[in-house]
Amino acid sequence: MLQDREELRRELQTLLSEHRDLDDVIERISDAVPFDQLQVQRLKKRKLILKDQITRLQALLLPDIIA
């Protein structure tokens, strides 16, 4: 079980890093004139997918505590 949690943490860190990298790429591309709108849309879609995966992993790692 502990090994599974470590794997989840590593995967989470990888996804967070990729998410940050995509954010930087989107910002650089958007600053260029003219920029490829289709490419930006694809990157934003990938970023959203990553965010969903990050949220799912965080939910698995952090138990739902009802106060």
SEPAMI-724391 format. One record per residue: residue in three letters; x, y, z of N, C-alpha, C, O in turn; residue number from 1. Coordinates in nm, 2 decimals, padded with zeros to 4 digits, always signed. Each point is the difference from the previous one (the first is absolute). Example, Ala and Ser with C-alpha at 12.3 -4.5 7.8 and 13.67 -1.06 7.14 Angstrom:
<atoms>
   vexro       nx       ny       nz      cax      cay      caz       cx       cy       cz       ox       oy       oz   guvex
     ALA   +01.32   -00.57   +00.78   -00.09   +00.12   +00.00   +00.09   +00.12   +00.00   +00.10   +00.00   +00.07       1
     SER   -00.14   +00.11   -00.14   +00.09   +00.11   +00.00   -00.08   +00.11   +00.08   +00.05   +00.11   +00.01       2
</atoms>
This chain:
<atoms>
   vexro       nx       ny       nz      cax      cay      caz       cx       cy       cz       ox       oy       oz   guvex
     MET   +00.08   -00.12   +00.00   -00.08   +00.12   +00.00   +00.09   +00.13   +00.00   -00.03   +00.09   -00.07       1
     LEU   +00.13   -00.10   +00.15   +00.09   +00.12   +00.01   +00.07   +00.02   -00.14   +00.02   +00.12   -00.04       2
     GLN   +00.02   -00.23   -00.02   +00.06   +00.01   -00.13   -00.10   +00.06   -00.11   +00.04   +00.08   -00.08       3
     ASP   -00.16   -00.11   +00.09   -00.11   +00.05   -00.09   -00.01   +00.15   +00.02   -00.01   +00.08   -00.09       4
     ARG   +00.01   -00.03   +00.22   -00.01   +00.14   +00.03   +00.12   +00.07   -00.06   -00.01   +00.12   -00.04       5
     GLU   +00.13   -00.18   +00.05   +00.12   +00.07   -00.05   -00.01   +00.01   -00.15   +00.04   +00.10   -00.06       6
     GLU   -00.09   -00.20   +00.00   -00.02   +00.00   -00.15   -00.10   +00.11   -00.04   +00.03   +00.08   -00.09       7
     LEU   -00.13   -00.07   +00.17   -00.10   +00.11   -00.03   +00.06   +00.14   +00.02   -00.03   +00.09   -00.08       8
     ARG   +00.11   -00.08   +00.19   +00.07   +00.13   +00.02   +00.09   +00.04   -00.11   +00.01   +00.11   -00.05       9
     ARG   +00.07   -00.21   +00.00   +00.09   +00.02   -00.11   -00.08   +00.04   -00.13   +00.04   +00.10   -00.07      10
     GLU   -00.15   -00.17   +00.05   -00.08   +00.03   -00.12   -00.06   +00.14   +00.01   +00.00   +00.08   -00.09      11
     LEU   -00.04   -00.04   +00.21   -00.06   +00.13   +00.03   +00.11   +00.11   -00.03   -00.03   +00.10   -00.06      12
     GLN   +00.15   -00.12   +00.11   +00.11   +00.10   -00.02   +00.03   +00.01   -00.15   +00.02   +00.11   -00.05      13
     THR   -00.03   -00.22   -00.02   +00.03   +00.00   -00.15   -00.11   +00.08   -00.07   +00.03   +00.09   -00.08      14
     LEU   -00.16   -00.11   +00.12   -00.11   +00.07   -00.06   +00.01   +00.15   +00.03   -00.03   +00.08   -00.08      15
     LEU   +00.06   -00.05   +00.21   +00.01   +00.14   +00.04   +00.11   +00.07   -00.08   -00.02   +00.12   -00.04      16
     SER   +00.13   -00.18   +00.02   +00.11   +00.06   -00.08   -00.04   +00.02   -00.14   +00.03   +00.11   -00.06      17
     GLU   -00.10   -00.21   +00.00   -00.04   +00.02   -00.14   -00.11   +00.11   -00.01   +00.00   +00.07   -00.10      18
     HIS   -00.08   -00.06   +00.20   -00.10   +00.10   +00.00   +00.06   +00.14   +00.00   -00.04   +00.09   -00.07      19
     ARG   +00.14   -00.07   +00.16   +00.07   +00.13   +00.01   +00.08   +00.03   -00.13   +00.00   +00.11   -00.05      20
     ASP   +00.06   -00.22   -00.01   +00.07   +00.02   -00.13   -00.10   +00.05   -00.11   +00.04   +00.09   -00.08      21
     LEU   -00.15   -00.15   +00.08   -00.10   +00.03   -00.11   -00.05   +00.15   +00.03   -00.02   +00.07   -00.10      22
     ASP   +00.01   -00.03   +00.22   -00.04   +00.14   +00.03   +00.10   +00.09   -00.06   -00.03   +00.10   -00.06      23
     ASP   +00.16   -00.13   +00.08   +00.11   +00.09   -00.05   +00.00   +00.00   -00.15   +00.01   +00.11   -00.06      24
     VAL   -00.03   -00.23   +00.00   +00.00   +00.00   -00.15   -00.12   +00.08   -00.06   +00.01   +00.07   -00.09      25
     ILE   -00.13   -00.09   +00.15   -00.12   +00.07   -00.04   +00.03   +00.16   +00.01   -00.04   +00.07   -00.09      26
     GLU   +00.10   -00.03   +00.20   +00.02   +00.14   +00.02   +00.10   +00.05   -00.11   -00.02   +00.11   -00.05      27
     ARG   +00.13   -00.18   +00.02   +00.10   +00.04   -00.10   -00.07   +00.01   -00.13   +00.03   +00.09   -00.08      28
     ILE   -00.10   -00.19   +00.04   -00.07   -00.01   -00.13   -00.10   +00.12   -00.02   -00.01   +00.06   -00.10      29
     SER   -00.06   -00.04   +00.21   -00.11   +00.11   +00.00   +00.07   +00.14   -00.01   -00.07   +00.09   -00.06      30
     ASP   +00.19   -00.08   +00.11   +00.07   +00.13   -00.01   +00.05   +00.03   -00.14   +00.02   +00.12   -00.03      31
     ALA   +00.00   -00.22   -00.05   +00.05   +00.02   -00.13   -00.11   +00.05   -00.09   -00.12   -00.04   +00.01      32
     VAL   +00.16   +00.13   -00.11   -00.10   +00.05   -00.09   +00.04   -00.03   -00.14   +00.12   +00.03   -00.03      33
     PRO   -00.19   -00.09   -00.05   -00.13   -00.07   +00.03   +00.03   -00.13   +00.07   +00.11   -00.06   -00.02      34
     PHE   -00.21   +00.00   +00.08   +00.02   -00.13   +00.06   -00.10   -00.10   -00.05   -00.11   +00.04   -00.06      35
     ASP   +00.14   -00.17   +00.07   -00.08   -00.10   -00.06   -00.11   -00.04   +00.10   +00.02   -00.07   +00.10      36
     GLN   -00.14   +00.12   -00.13   -00.12   -00.02   +00.09   -00.03   -00.14   +00.02   -00.03   -00.05   +00.11      37
     LEU   +00.04   -00.03   -00.21   -00.03   -00.15   +00.00   +00.10   -00.07   +00.10   -00.04   -00.08   +00.08      38
     GLN   +00.17   +00.12   -00.09   +00.10   -00.06   +00.09   -00.03   +00.04   +00.14   +00.01   -00.09   +00.09      39
     VAL   -00.05   +00.21   -00.06   -00.03   +00.04   +00.13   -00.12   -00.07   +00.06   +00.00   -00.04   +00.11      40
     GLN   -00.10   +00.02   -00.20   -00.12   -00.07   +00.05   +00.03   -00.15   +00.03   -00.05   -00.05   +00.10      41
     ARG   +00.14   -00.01   -00.18   +00.04   -00.14   +00.03   +00.08   -00.01   +00.13   -00.02   -00.09   +00.08      42
     LEU   +00.11   +00.19   -00.06   +00.07   +00.00   +00.13   -00.08   +00.02   +00.12   +00.01   -00.06   +00.10      43
     LYS   -00.11   +00.15   -00.12   -00.09   +00.03   +00.11   -00.09   -00.13   +00.03   -00.03   -00.02   +00.12      44
     LYS   -00.01   -00.05   -00.22   -00.08   -00.12   +00.02   +00.09   -00.10   +00.08   -00.05   -00.07   +00.09      45
     ARG   +00.17   +00.05   -00.14   +00.09   -00.09   +00.07   +00.02   +00.04   +00.15   +00.01   -00.08   +00.09      46
     LYS   +00.00   +00.21   -00.07   +00.02   +00.05   +00.14   -00.12   -00.03   +00.08   +00.01   -00.03   +00.12      47
     LEU   -00.13   +00.04   -00.17   -00.12   -00.03   +00.07   -00.01   -00.15   +00.03   -00.04   -00.04   +00.11      48
     ILE   +00.08   -00.04   -00.20   +00.01   -00.15   +00.02   +00.09   -00.03   +00.12   -00.03   -00.08   +00.09      49
     LEU   +00.15   +00.15   -00.09   +00.09   -00.02   +00.10   -00.05   +00.04   +00.14   +00.02   -00.06   +00.10      50
     LYS   -00.09   +00.18   -00.10   -00.06   +00.05   +00.12   -00.10   -00.11   +00.06   -00.01   -00.02   +00.12      51
     ASP   -00.07   -00.04   -00.21   -00.10   -00.10   +00.05   +00.08   -00.12   +00.06   -00.05   -00.05   +00.10      52
     GLN   +00.16   +00.01   -00.17   +00.07   -00.11   +00.05   +00.07   +00.03   +00.14   +00.00   -00.08   +00.09      53
     ILE   +00.05   +00.21   -00.08   +00.06   +00.04   +00.13   -00.11   +00.00   +00.11   +00.03   -00.05   +00.11      54
     THR   -00.15   +00.10   -00.14   -00.10   +00.00   +00.10   -00.04   -00.14   +00.04   -00.02   -00.02   +00.12      55
     ARG   +00.02   -00.07   -00.21   -00.04   -00.14   +00.03   +00.11   -00.06   +00.09   -00.03   -00.07   +00.10      56
     LEU   +00.16   +00.09   -00.13   +00.10   -00.05   +00.08   +00.01   +00.06   +00.14   +00.02   -00.07   +00.10      57
     GLN   -00.05   +00.20   -00.09   +00.00   +00.06   +00.13   -00.11   -00.05   +00.08   +00.01   -00.02   +00.12      58
     ALA   -00.13   -00.01   -00.18   -00.11   -00.06   +00.07   +00.04   -00.14   +00.06   -00.05   -00.04   +00.11      59
     LEU   +00.12   -00.03   -00.19   +00.05   -00.14   +00.04   +00.10   +00.01   +00.12   +00.00   -00.08   +00.09      60
     LEU   +00.08   +00.18   -00.09   +00.11   +00.02   +00.10   -00.06   +00.06   +00.13   +00.05   -00.03   +00.10      61
     LEU   -00.14   +00.12   -00.12   -00.06   +00.07   +00.12   -00.13   -00.06   +00.03   -00.10   +00.02   -00.08      62
     PRO   +00.08   -00.09   +00.19   -00.13   -00.05   +00.04   -00.10   +00.11   +00.02   +00.03   +00.11   +00.05      63
     ASP   -00.15   -00.14   -00.09   -00.12   +00.09   +00.02   -00.04   +00.00   +00.14   -00.06   -00.09   +00.05      64
     ILE   +00.09   +00.20   +00.02   -00.03   +00.01   +00.14   -00.12   +00.09   +00.02   -00.01   +00.12   -00.04      65
     ILE   -00.10   -00.18   +00.10   -00.12   +00.08   +00.02   +00.01   +00.05   +00.14   +00.01   -00.07   +00.10      66
     ALA   -00.02   +00.20   -00.09   +00.02   +00.07   +00.13   -00.14   +00.01   +00.07   -00.01   +00.05   +00.11      67
</atoms>
